[in-house]
Amino acid sequence: MAKKAVATFSGDKSQLKNVVKCIKMVKSERTGAYAFQEELVPTDEVADYFKK
Protein backbone atom coordinates (compact mmCIF):
# COMPACT_ATOMS: atom_id res chain seq x y z
CA MET A 1 0.00 0.00 0.00
CA ALA A 2 1.35 3.44 -0.93
CA LYS A 3 2.04 6.04 1.69
CA LYS A 4 -0.12 9.12 1.71
CA ALA A 5 1.74 12.40 1.18
CA VAL A 6 0.71 15.02 3.72
CA ALA A 7 1.61 18.69 3.30
CA THR A 8 2.77 20.40 6.48
CA PHE A 9 3.68 23.97 7.26
CA SER A 10 7.10 24.51 8.74
CA GLY A 11 7.38 26.43 11.96
CA ASP A 12 6.08 26.37 15.50
CA LYS A 13 3.07 24.04 15.80
CA SER A 14 1.34 26.18 18.46
CA GLN A 15 1.21 29.17 16.09
CA LEU A 16 -0.44 27.22 13.27
CA LYS A 17 -3.72 26.73 15.13
CA ASN A 18 -4.49 30.45 14.78
CA VAL A 19 -3.68 30.74 11.07
CA VAL A 20 -5.99 30.50 8.05
CA LYS A 21 -5.00 30.20 4.39
CA CYS A 22 -6.83 32.96 2.49
CA ILE A 23 -7.15 32.97 -1.29
CA LYS A 24 -8.10 36.26 -2.97
CA MET A 25 -8.67 36.92 -6.67
CA VAL A 26 -6.75 40.01 -7.82
CA LYS A 27 -7.01 41.78 -11.17
CA SER A 28 -3.73 42.83 -12.76
CA GLU A 29 -3.64 46.52 -13.70
CA ARG A 30 -1.16 45.91 -16.51
CA THR A 31 -2.80 43.03 -18.37
CA GLY A 32 -6.33 42.99 -16.95
CA ALA A 33 -6.09 39.26 -16.23
CA TYR A 34 -7.13 37.78 -12.90
CA ALA A 35 -4.70 35.92 -10.64
CA PHE A 36 -5.06 34.22 -7.29
CA GLN A 37 -3.14 35.55 -4.30
CA GLU A 38 -2.66 33.11 -1.41
CA GLU A 39 -1.47 34.04 2.06
CA LEU A 40 -1.43 32.60 5.58
CA VAL A 41 -3.26 35.10 7.80
CA PRO A 42 -3.98 35.04 11.56
CA THR A 43 -7.67 34.28 12.20
CA ASP A 44 -8.40 37.64 13.81
CA GLU A 45 -7.02 39.56 10.78
CA VAL A 46 -9.00 37.77 8.05
CA ALA A 47 -11.58 40.55 7.59
CA ASP A 48 -8.82 43.17 7.22
CA TYR A 49 -7.05 41.01 4.61
CA PHE A 50 -10.10 40.93 2.33
CA LYS A 51 -10.82 44.67 2.76
CA LYS A 52 -7.43 45.60 1.23
N, C-alpha and C positions, 0 to 999 in steps of 0.2 A: 504494500500500500504506500502511495506517495505521501510525502510530508506536505502539510499545508503551509504555505508562505504567509507570514503575518507581518504586516508593516507596523513598525513602532517608531515613536518619536524619541529622539535622543534628548537627554536632559534629566532633570530631577523629576521623579515620578509623582511627588506630592504637588508639584506645580501644574501637572497636566490635567488634573481633575477640574480645574477652573478655567480651562481653555476650550474654545470652540473654533472649528474650521469654518470660516465664512467665505463664500464664493459670490463675487459681485460681477455683473456684466458691465463693462466700460466701453464707451464708444471712442475710437481714436479720432482726434481732431485732424490729423494729417490725411488719413485715408478714408475715414468714415466707416471703417469696418468695426465690428464688435469683437471684443476679446474678453476672456474671463480672468479676473484677478482673484487669487486665492491668498488667504492670510490666516494665521492663527491669532485669535483675539481673545482676551480675557472675557468671561461671561458677562461681567458688569459693564463692558464697553462696547457691546455688540450694536446697540442702537446708535451710538455715536459713529461707529464705523460705516453704517449704511447711510447716515445723513451727509457724509462727506461728498 
